Amino acid sequence: QVQLVESGGGLVQTGGSLRLSCTASGSIDSLYSMGWYRQAPGKQRELVAEITSRGNIDYADSVKGRFTVSRNGAKKNTVYLQMNSLQPEDTALYYCKGSHYIYNYWGQGTQVTVSS
């Protein structure tokens, strides 16, 4: 089993910044990809950013140029999301996701609220 623990959410004003962190632990050496998804009330969960162990990165169009995803740690088992120029539409519950072969693992989520 793999556990993902997120931190770093909170309340910020429009234009502000936050940094989310997620650390994976458990029975596998390394996750192939790690990333962030978000879900706003009444909307479907959507990809925010994802990074593979080889460094390939994918961003949602809505966050390109504002958010930066990175991985760190001895086994690259920590993923970060630096969020700048936050807008009210970025308000959502942010989930960390890790993938290994056919298995997907999710964190519990951390709330990000951007006030106008």
N, C-alpha and C positions, 0 to 999 in steps of 0.2 A: 504494500500500500504506500501511497504518496500523500503527504499532507502539504498543503499550501497555506501560508499564513501571510495575510496582507496587513499593511499599516500605512499611515500617512494621509488618510482622508481628512476632510474637515470642511469648515465654512470659510469662504474667501470672497472678496469683492470682485466685481468685473474688472478684468485686466490683471488680476493677481496671479500668483503661481502656487503650485503645490507639487510635492514629489511623493509618489506612491512607491512602496517597496513590497516585494513578495519573495519569501524564501521557501524553497521546497525541501522537504526532508522525508526520509522513508527508506524503502527497500531497494531503490534502484540507484545506479551511479549517476546518471545524467538524463535529463529530459531533452528530447530532440528540439522541441520548440517551447517557448514560454511567451506569454503575452497577456494583454489586457482586453477585456470586453466590458461593455457597460449596458445598463438597462435603466431607462427612465420610466416613470410611471405610465402605464398604458401603452408602452412600446415594446418591441421585441429586443432581445439582447443582440448587440452588434459589436463587431470587431472594432477595437480602437487601434491597437498596434501589436505586432507579433515579431519575434526574433528567433531565428533558429540557432543551433549550436555552431553553425558555420558562419553566422553573422548576417544571413539574409534577413531583410527587414521588410515588413509590409505595414502601411498606415492607411487608416480610413481617410478619404479625401478631406473630410471636415476638420481633421486635426493636423494635416500636413503643414509644416512650417511653424507649428506652435508646440507640438508635443514631440518628445524624444524618448525612445525606448532603448534600454541597454541591459546587458547581463554582466554579472560579476560573480566572484566566489571561486573557490578552488575547483569546483565541478560546474562552474557557471550555473549554480542553482539559485541565484538571486536575480530577480528581474526588477528593473526600475522603470518608472514612467515619470519623466519630468514634464510637467504641464505648465506652459506659460500662456499669457494673454487669455486667461480663462473667460468664458462667456456664459451667460445664464443657460444657454442650450447645452452646455457641458454638464449640467447638473444631472446626476445619475448615481446608481449603485455600481461601483467598479469592481469587477471580478478578475482575479488572476486565474489564468489557465495554463496548464502544463500538458504536453502531449508526448507520449512515448509509444511508438508503433501505433497500434489501433486504440490505445487507451488515452482517454482524456480525464484530467483531474482539475477540480475547481476549488478555489478558496471560498470563504464565506461571504466575501464582499466587503468593501469599505465605501462609505458614503462620501460623495463630493457634492457640495452645494455651493453654487456661485450666485451671490446676491447682486441685483441690479442697482 
